[in-house]
Amino acid sequence: MKLGILGTGMIVKDVMRTYHEFDVDETYILGTKQTQEETENLVKEYQLTGTYYDYEEMLKSDIDTIYCALPNHLHYSFSKKALKAGKHVIIEKPITSHPKELEELIRLADEKKLMIFEAMNIHYLPSFLSLKEDIQKVGNIKIVSFNHSQYSSRYNAFKEGNILPAFDYHKSGGALMDLNVYNISALIGLFGAPLNNQYHANIDKSIDTSGIMTLDYGSFKAIAIAAKDCKAPVMNTIQGDQACIVINTPLSQMISYTIHYNDGIIETKNFEDVHRLSYEFKEFIRMIKEKDYQKQQAMLKLSLEISRVMKKGRDQQGIVFDND
């Protein structure tokens, strides 16, 4: 693989921490004039191949895969250009701002026999794959509650009128897109698309700073809570009539969970503490190398279901993005 990375933000720096484990031949980073020093430092620190400061020039190169780690509102336009240039694309979560954007990217990728992936690490974690198998131990599911609430370091600036991307509706920000996407991705990854969903949000300056998504699965109900304007201890639970599964870490960082049976027995599952982004990138590389279109299509279907649920929630609360 010859990889082109778009952006120098926190997620790129996080990927770099496990980058040495990946089977990548060459790696370039696309920076801007404003991030030139940061871009050069990343290349030097992680011994990458080089830099670009012009996206069109990067796309003309023999790079075969683009990793789009730009702000949410840019995912669609930059990924579309990459696909048109014949590149596979790994797109940070949420994959696009609007499901119609994702539908277009999928059509374009299919036409060109290319692959698209959403970098939502939850679905590739050994702990999550094990959780999918252990769910049957709780019996008939009744209630599922996932909560990802963390006070944002950018919220104070937001209250003072300094709108940074995480809270900017022009840039597809907000609690739903930034944090609740993890909860909703996990729920749909475990149980499929809900029969119905309803979003209840705290809206300030036309963006959701926190909110609760309820998902109706007929025989059971689920709730996805996310906040950037307040915090709470992490507690994720799957409650059934025979047991309850408890996860005391954010779902994207899950390395253990416990099963609390009604008879008092507690079963603990622990997993190797490997960097949380390692598994997904290794699997993306494998799927590209082996041309595993079947799994790629299954994951894209999942991403599309997630996107539709979130768009419906935004519509219910009148949250409008420029991408809409």
QUIGIZI-V192659 format. One record per residue. RES is the residue in one small letter. PHI is phi in radians with two decimals (* if undefined). PSI is psi in radians with two decimals (none if undefined). D_LAST is the distance of its C-alpha to the last C-alpha in Angstrom with 1 decimal. Layout:
RES:PHI:PSI:D_LAST / RES:PHI:PSI:D_LAST
This chain:
m:*:2.41:33.8 / k:-2.00:1.98:32.9 / l:-1.88:2.37:29.9 / g:-2.01:2.11:27.6 / i:-1.77:2.23:26.0 / l:-1.75:1.95:23.0 / g:1.94:2.84:23.4 / t:-2.34:0.39:26.2 / g:-1.31:-2.98:24.7 / m:-1.04:-0.69:26.2 / i:-1.19:-0.60:25.1 / v:-1.14:-0.76:26.7 / k:-1.11:-0.60:29.9 / d:-1.19:-0.75:29.9 / v:-1.05:-0.68:29.7 / m:-1.07:-0.43:32.6 / r:-1.17:-0.40:34.8 / t:-2.06:0.08:35.1 / y:-1.00:-0.62:34.5 / h:-1.07:-0.27:38.3 / e:-1.48:-0.20:38.1 / f:-1.55:2.60:35.8 / d:-1.54:1.35:37.2 / v:-2.16:2.28:35.6 / d:-1.44:-0.77:37.7 / e:-2.43:2.55:35.9 / t:-2.45:2.26:33.1 / y:-2.16:2.62:31.4 / i:-2.05:2.35:29.0 / l:-1.61:2.08:26.6 / g:-2.04:-3.06:27.0 / t:-2.19:3.01:26.5 / k:-1.04:-0.62:29.2 / q:-1.24:-0.47:28.3 / t:-1.92:0.31:28.7 / q:-1.03:-0.82:31.6 / e:-1.09:-0.76:34.3 / e:-1.10:-0.72:32.2 / t:-1.10:-0.83:31.4 / e:-1.12:-0.66:35.1 / n:-1.15:-0.67:36.2 / l:-1.11:-0.75:34.1 / v:-1.08:-0.75:35.6 / k:-1.21:-0.81:39.1 / e:-1.11:-0.69:38.9 / y:-1.85:0.19:37.7 / q:0.93:0.87:39.5 / l:-1.43:3.04:36.6 / t:-1.34:-0.72:37.0 / g:3.05:-2.94:35.4 / t:-2.25:2.78:32.5 / y:-2.32:2.60:30.1 / y:-2.19:0.18:28.5 / d:-2.38:2.02:27.0 / y:-1.11:-0.67:24.3 / e:-1.06:-0.68:25.5 / e:-1.16:-0.70:29.0 / m:-1.06:-0.74:28.1 / l:-1.23:-0.36:26.6 / k:-1.40:-0.23:29.8 / s:-1.37:-3.14:31.9 / d:-1.57:0.26:33.2 / i:-0.98:2.35:30.8 / d:-1.84:-0.27:29.7 / t:-2.42:2.36:27.1 / i:-1.92:2.32:24.3 / y:-1.89:1.89:23.3 / c:-1.59:1.79:20.0 / a:-2.03:0.66:20.4 / l:-1.57:2.98:18.1 / p:-0.95:2.66:15.7 / n:-0.85:-0.77:12.7 / h:-1.21:-0.23:10.1 / l:-1.70:-0.12:12.8 / h:-1.00:-0.82:13.5 / y:-1.14:-0.93:11.8 / s:-1.14:-0.73:13.1 / f:-1.26:-0.62:16.5 / s:-1.23:-0.66:17.0 / k:-1.06:-0.76:16.4 / k:-1.09:-0.69:19.0 / a:-1.11:-0.77:21.3 / l:-1.10:-0.75:21.2 / k:-1.08:-0.49:22.0 / a:-1.52:0.06:24.8 / g:1.49:0.44:26.2 / k:-1.87:2.50:25.5 / h:-1.19:2.73:24.8 / v:-2.37:2.23:22.0 / i:-1.82:2.14:22.1 / i:-2.06:2.26:18.8 / e:-1.07:2.73:18.9 / k:-1.28:2.63:17.4 / p:-1.22:2.49:14.7 / i:-1.00:-0.72:14.5 / t:-2.52:2.91:10.8 / s:-1.35:-0.43:7.8 / h:-2.46:2.42:6.6 / p:-1.03:-0.53:9.7 / k:-1.14:-0.56:9.1 / e:-1.12:-0.76:9.3 / l:-1.15:-0.72:12.4 / e:-1.01:-0.70:13.8 / e:-1.19:-0.73:13.8 / l:-1.09:-0.69:15.5 / i:-1.12:-0.77:17.9 / r:-1.07:-0.74:18.9 / l:-1.15:-0.75:19.6 / a:-1.11:-0.71:21.6 / d:-1.08:-0.75:23.5 / e:-1.06:-0.65:24.5 / k:-1.74:0.09:25.7 / k:0.99:0.78:27.3 / l:-1.98:2.95:25.5 / m:-2.04:2.51:24.4 / i:-2.17:2.46:21.3 / f:-2.37:2.48:21.7 / e:-1.65:2.19:19.8 / a:-1.39:1.20:22.1 / m:-1.91:1.70:22.3 / n:-1.16:-0.38:26.0 / i:-0.88:-0.78:26.8 / h:-1.23:-0.15:27.3 / y:-1.95:-0.06:29.9 / l:-1.28:2.34:32.0 / p:-0.98:-0.61:35.5 / s:-1.12:-0.71:35.4 / f:-1.23:-0.69:32.3 / l:-1.11:-0.65:33.8 / s:-1.20:-0.70:37.0 / l:-1.02:-0.70:35.2 / k:-1.04:-0.63:33.9 / e:-1.34:-0.58:37.5 / d:-1.45:-0.19:38.9 / i:-1.01:-0.58:36.7 / q:-1.09:-0.32:39.2 / k:-1.24:-0.32:41.8 / v:-1.46:-0.12:40.2 / g:1.45:-2.48:41.1 / n:-1.34:2.03:38.9 / i:-1.18:2.43:35.8 / k:-2.07:-0.85:35.2 / i:-2.42:2.37:32.9 / v:-2.19:2.30:30.6 / s:-2.35:2.06:29.5 / f:-2.08:2.34:27.6 / n:-2.36:2.13:27.1 / h:-2.22:1.61:25.8 / s:-2.16:2.13:26.3 / q:-2.53:2.30:27.2 / y:-1.20:2.12:27.5 / s:-1.33:2.41:25.4 / s:-1.15:-0.25:27.4 / r:-1.69:-0.05:24.6 / y:-1.24:-0.63:24.5 / n:-1.05:-0.76:27.6 / a:-1.10:-0.70:26.0 / f:-1.04:-0.78:22.9 / k:-1.11:-0.49:25.3 / e:-1.54:0.01:26.9 / g:1.72:0.03:23.8 / n:-1.61:1.74:23.3 / i:-1.57:1.87:19.7 / l:-1.60:2.85:19.6 / p:-0.88:-0.64:16.7 / a:-1.09:-0.37:17.4 / f:-2.07:0.30:16.6 / d:-1.84:2.00:14.1 / y:-1.18:-0.39:10.6 / h:-1.14:-0.41:10.1 / k:-2.00:0.41:11.1 / s:1.02:0.76:9.5 / g:-1.57:-2.82:13.0 / g:1.88:2.86:14.8 / a:-1.14:-0.62:17.5 / l:-1.12:-0.84:15.6 / m:-1.31:-0.54:14.0 / d:-1.54:-0.72:17.2 / l:-2.10:-0.78:20.0 / n:-1.20:-0.30:19.4 / v:-1.01:-0.58:17.9 / y:-1.13:-0.84:21.6 / n:-1.09:-0.80:22.9 / i:-1.17:-0.67:20.5 / s:-1.08:-0.74:21.1 / a:-1.14:-0.77:24.8 / l:-1.07:-0.83:24.8 / i:-1.24:-0.56:23.2 / g:-1.13:-0.57:25.3 / l:-1.49:-0.71:28.3 / f:-2.14:-0.05:27.8 / g:1.46:-3.06:25.0 / a:-1.22:2.48:22.1 / p:-1.32:2.86:23.0 / l:-1.20:-0.60:23.9 / n:-2.76:2.77:21.6 / n:-2.56:2.63:19.8 / q:-2.42:2.27:19.3 / y:-1.86:2.31:17.8 / h:-2.15:2.00:19.9 / a:-2.21:2.69:18.9 / n:-1.58:1.99:20.5 / i:-1.83:2.28:18.1 / d:-2.47:2.27:19.1 / k:0.93:0.71:17.5 / s:1.22:0.29:14.2 / i:-2.33:2.66:14.2 / d:-1.49:2.02:16.1 / t:-1.54:-0.32:19.3 / s:-2.84:2.84:20.7 / g:-3.09:2.90:20.3 / i:-2.21:2.14:21.8 / m:-1.83:2.16:20.4 / t:-1.77:2.41:23.0 / l:-2.19:2.20:23.2 / d:-1.74:2.04:25.7 / y:-1.88:0.36:27.7 / g:1.38:-1.44:30.3 / s:-1.36:-0.20:33.4 / f:-2.64:2.87:31.9 / k:-2.10:2.60:29.2 / a:-2.27:2.65:27.2 / i:-2.34:2.34:25.7 / a:-2.11:2.03:23.4 / i:-1.98:2.37:23.8 / a:-2.56:2.49:22.4 / a:-2.56:2.47:23.1 / k:-2.05:-0.06:22.9 / d:-1.89:0.07:24.8 / c:-2.85:2.98:27.8 / k:-2.36:2.89:29.6 / a:-2.73:2.68:31.7 / p:-1.02:2.51:34.1 / v:-1.27:2.22:32.5 / m:-2.64:1.92:33.3 / n:-2.05:2.25:31.8 / t:-2.37:2.54:33.7 / i:-2.15:1.92:34.0 / q:-1.84:2.23:36.6 / g:-2.22:3.14:38.6 / d:-1.45:-0.02:41.9 / q:-2.07:-0.41:43.9 / a:-2.89:2.98:42.3 / c:-2.30:2.32:39.5 / i:-1.70:2.29:37.8 / v:-2.09:2.27:37.1 / i:-2.15:2.05:35.0 / n:-1.77:0.40:35.7 / t:-2.34:2.81:33.3 / p:-0.94:2.51:29.5 / l:-1.04:-0.55:28.7 / s:-1.31:-0.14:27.7 / q:-2.13:0.34:31.2 / m:-1.19:2.12:33.2 / i:-2.19:0.08:36.7 / s:-2.86:2.79:38.5 / y:-2.75:2.82:38.4 / t:-2.17:2.55:41.1 / i:-1.94:2.03:41.9 / h:-1.80:1.84:43.8 / y:-1.42:2.71:45.8 / n:-1.08:-0.44:47.2 / d:-1.48:0.08:50.8 / g:1.73:-0.21:50.2 / i:-1.25:2.42:49.8 / i:-2.10:2.18:47.1 / e:-1.92:2.22:45.9 / t:-1.94:2.34:44.3 / k:-2.00:2.13:42.3 / n:-2.06:2.55:42.1 / f:-2.31:2.75:40.5 / e:-1.03:2.37:41.1 / d:-1.46:1.35:39.3 / v:-1.74:2.66:37.6 / h:-0.89:2.31:34.7 / r:-1.10:-0.38:31.5 / l:-1.69:-0.08:29.7 / s:-1.12:-0.82:32.7 / y:-1.11:-0.75:32.4 / e:-1.16:-0.75:28.9 / f:-1.19:-0.66:29.6 / k:-1.10:-0.65:32.9 / e:-1.28:-0.65:31.4 / f:-1.05:-0.79:28.8 / i:-1.09:-0.73:31.7 / r:-1.10:-0.81:33.8 / m:-1.10:-0.68:31.2 / i:-1.15:-0.82:30.8 / k:-1.10:-0.74:34.5 / e:-1.63:0.01:35.5 / k:0.94:0.86:32.7 / d:-1.46:1.29:31.9 / y:-1.18:-0.49:29.1 / q:-1.10:-0.85:29.9 / k:-1.21:-0.67:29.0 / q:-1.04:-0.74:26.0 / q:-1.16:-0.65:24.6 / a:-1.12:-0.71:25.4 / m:-1.24:-0.62:23.5 / l:-1.17:-0.66:20.4 / k:-1.05:-0.72:20.7 / l:-1.10:-0.80:20.8 / s:-1.06:-0.66:17.8 / l:-1.21:-0.69:15.8 / e:-1.10:-0.73:17.3 / i:-1.10:-0.78:16.5 / s:-1.08:-0.69:12.8 / r:-1.18:-0.68:12.8 / v:-1.11:-0.74:14.9 / m:-1.22:-0.66:12.8 / k:-1.12:-0.73:9.6 / k:-1.05:-0.72:12.2 / g:-1.10:-0.75:13.6 / r:-1.10:-0.74:10.7 / d:-1.04:-0.70:10.4 / q:-1.10:-0.52:14.1 / q:-1.82:0.08:14.2 / g:1.21:0.52:11.6 / i:-1.57:1.97:9.9 / v:-2.01:2.23:6.6 / f:-1.74:2.76:5.3 / d:-1.06:-0.58:5.4 / n:-1.18:-0.31:3.8 / d:-1.20:none:0.0
